Amino acid sequence: IKPGPYPWKNHRNAWRPAHIHFSLFGSAFTQRLVTQMYFPNDPLFALDPIYQSIVDPAARERLKSVYDHDLSVPEWAMGYRWDIVLTGGKATWMEPEEGDHA
């Protein structure tokens, strides 16, 4: 189910773009990575401080899913494709851990 944008009261009339959080766990509960998948062409991207905090435009683009007509189910669901890349120069942006200022 595609979520809608939601107000988050960060400032007057503040809305987050539609997105889904993904939480990935390693071999222990303390090994956790969190990221967000966005949907293409959301008009709120330019207004969202979290999305805008990612300074690399290519990294921002990698957070957007892509509509995939072949994944869509007729008269039932639209399909989107999005890959999570864990390592390397094109790794998916992950939310910093608590206390991590990098």
N, C-alpha and C positions, 0 to 999 in steps of 0.2 A: 504494500500500500504506500503510495507516494504521500509523504506528509506535506502539510502546508507551512507557510511561514508562521512564526509566532512572536508575540510581543515579549520583550525581555527587560523592559524598564531600566535599561542602561542609561537612557536619556529620553527626553520627550519624543514620543512617537517612534521608538526604536523597535525594529523588527529583525529577526534572524531569517536569512534565506532558508528555503526548504532544504533539509538535509537529514541524513541518517548517520548516527554515531556507530562506529565499529570498535569493539574492544577485543583485542587479541591477547591471549595468554600463552606464555612459554611453558617450560617444564615446572614452574612453580607459580603460585598465586601472585607472588611479588614481581614476576616478570610479565608486565602488562603494557601494551601499546594501545593508544586510543587515537582514532582519526575520524574524519567526517567525510561523507560522500555527498556532493551537491548535485543538483540537476541543472542541465544546460539552460542558458538564457534567462537566469533569474534576475529580475530588475533590482534586487536588493544587494547584489554583490558589492556594488560601489559604496554602499552605506554600512556595510558590516565590518566592524573593527577587527573581529576575529579573522575573517577571510582576508582582509586587507593587511593584517599583521604578517602575512606570509609575503616576504619582499620579492621572492623570485617568481615572476609571472608564469614561467613554465611549471613550477611546483603548484601554483594555484590551479592552472589548467588541468593538471593530473588529478585534482580532487573532484573534477566534474565528470559525471557519468555521461555516457553517449547513448542516445536512443538507438535501439537495435530492433528493427521491424521483424527480423527472423525470430527473435525471442518473444515477441508479442503473441498473445493468445487471442484469436479473433473474438470480438465482442465480450472480452473478459478482462484482459490486462495488457498494458503497454510494457514492453521490455526495455531495460537499460543494461548496459555493460559497463563494468568498472573493475579495474584490477588494483590489488594492493601489492606494491613492490616493497619488500622488506629491507633490501640492501642495495648499495651502489649509488651512482650519481643520479639515477632517476627514481630513488626510493620515494614512497608516498610520505608526505608530510605527516608527522605525528604530533599530538599535543605534548608539550613539555610536561615532565613529571613534576609533582609538588617539590618546590625548592630548587628545581633545575632552572638556571638562568641563562642557559646556552641558547 
